[in-house]
Amino acid sequence: MKRYFGIDLVRVLAVFFVLSVHFFLNNSFYDTNINGIGMFISIFLRWIFYNGVPLFILLTGYLKRKKKLDKDYYKGIKHILLSYLFISIICIIFRILFIKEHISKLKLLFGIFNFSANGYAWYLEMYIGLFLLIPFLNILYDGLKTKKNKEHLIITLLLMISLSPIISSITIRGIKLDIIPDWWNEIYPLIYYFIGCYINEYQVEINKKKGILLTIGLILIETILSYVVNYNDTFSWNFLGGYGSLQTVIISTTIFLLLYKVNCNKKKINKIITNISILSLDIYLFSYIVDQITYPILDGYLENPVEYLKFYILIIILIFSVSYLLSYIKKIIFDITEKKYIERKNKKSV
């Protein structure tokens, strides 16, 4: 399968965004009152990194638009499930032996099936459902014969999912402006999937300068609003909505459009980006273990999110490097196991 630098670059950026948004999850950012320049910068960065998950789903739509309803497609999930199982078992061992959690081994074992063994596995839980639906989603998408019809599908989903979080954030005389139904908010992956399909089919391009200005401008607006509304209080998770909110859809889609056609002629850089991209899911899952070790240690030296911010780059490089190393070791184990399995299979067939 031919690899494209821009697509791999988006996936690598998404990985760093996810590791970075977990930086704020683990440094008491959400428990700290908002005031001062340090917290303003933290909010700005948090909104940037929040686009990691949407970028992953956009990639899914872009790459899987042509997948059909057949056995070969569904066999493709085998490697993902095996990776998840392997890493989840390591997480269970880690939680029992190193964290010393007082949870029954049976409950931890059940955690594999309900995706709680690894604290970051919720994404995989969502992705498996999306994976199973993809051939049907493609039938729906391809059934819309015109470009305008496909745009109507995306606009309809935006109206159903993306407007209510913004409207609900508006308060008039102490009453929230809940005038748009929000029942469908949780199906936000469909927005990103179909936008990814649309970009793939029509190879959408964007003016780089305008795209960068739009992205920075929207993130700055999110930051200012969050800072003002939550001033001297803790950051509100619900303010301006979640992954399906309109501004997040616009920002993540714009970032995707800015990067997905980028080319690089330097072989070393291509190789590095490709290797990270291939291991992206494993890096994401292994980062849970690395985070559980790293942040408790740092808590003994860094007292608040602003102090953490000073060492952000070093912390993320550390967490990424260890997560990558664990992922690479896992890849070697899987490659050796697969090679031996194929050799045995070939011997039996002779």
Disulfide bonds with the S-S distance in Angstrom:
none
